Amino acid sequence: MRVRGSVVVVTGASSGIGRATALAFARKGCAVVLAARRREALEEVARECERHRGAQALAVPTDVTDAASVDDLARRAVERFGRIDVWVNDAAVTVFGPFLDVPPDDFRRVLDVNVMGYVHGARAALGVMREQGWGTLVNVSSVVAALPQPYTHAYGMSKAAVRALGTSLRQELWLEGARRIKVCTVLPATIDTPLFEHAANYTGRRPVAMPPVYSPERVARAVVGLVRSPRREVVVGPAGREIVMQAKTAPGPAEKLMAFQTDRTHLSRRETGPDTPGNLHEPAPGEGAVHGGWHGRRRTAVRRLATAALLTGTALGVGRRLRAR
């Protein structure tokens, strides 16, 4: 599909990957429909998008857990621009905490946003795309769909569900003969976004981005690339590809390594934090941001590859020791 001039809906567009993706499409002269809970942030993103030549932007405050709100988002996109060429499901929240310490309402809220939000988005998008006969649905999952972490149970479950949703939808569309409707899944590694700052947290330790950290713009480029040349799944970041490979080839050692890495590098051993529901039930204030301050753009490719190689070597070494027992 031709990217320039496309009509693109992006959920979670107020910050992080969603915001970077909206801006990437705006640079291509697309009409971008922006969805998130924060009106102030959406209006700022719309202004940023419209600074690019040929781009148009429409901000539609949306709660993705509300099916009627998501249907209204699709309706307004079609009313304004006549069609939907691309729909990017990206809105997501997370909670950190030992399993028994996470309040059930917070656990449920993560699943409502990250799973049902994508379901509502997919239903709205595919309803339009089936009628017009073409379109691309991109679901942003995570490498934790392949190898979950401790202390982020709801997030890992939700991202695995997003991956399964994409697989099921591709099969259904193939059976229907809807060859011009594509469903793609993106699995990023750790990305430099405000997600960790906004997370609900019941660990007593401050969540930080687990290295190596990649830029949101890298994920945005992958999403734009999927519109040009659709693929079933794409993993963003060399370390992410190593994680997915380890989960397939040495799942036992990979689980132990992920547990170790999460405890040592995903939760600060120096900074404590109070129990907080984060942005689960109320959006964070302000105009939002693409980056979270984790310096994703400053990490060199050499460092990323070195880290990935170390992870692989460690996992294989643990695997050999286990087999020798």
Secondary structure, 3 states (H helix, E strand, C coil): CCCCCCEEEEECCCCHHHHHHHHHHHHCCCEEEEEECCHHHHHHHHHHHHCCCCCEEEEEECCCCCHHHHHHHHHHHHHHHCCCCEEEECCCCCEECCHHHCCHHHHHHHHHHHHHHHHHHHHHHHHHHHHHCCEEEEEECCHHHCCCCCCCHHHHHHHHHHHHHHHHHHHHHHHHCCCCEEEEEEEECCECCCHHHHCEECCCEEECCCCCCECHHHHHHHHHHHHHCCCCEEEECHHHHHHHHHHHHCHHHHHHHHHHHHHHHHEEEEEECCCECCCCCCCCCCCCCCCCCCCHHHCCHHHHHHHHHHHHHHHHHHHHHHHHC
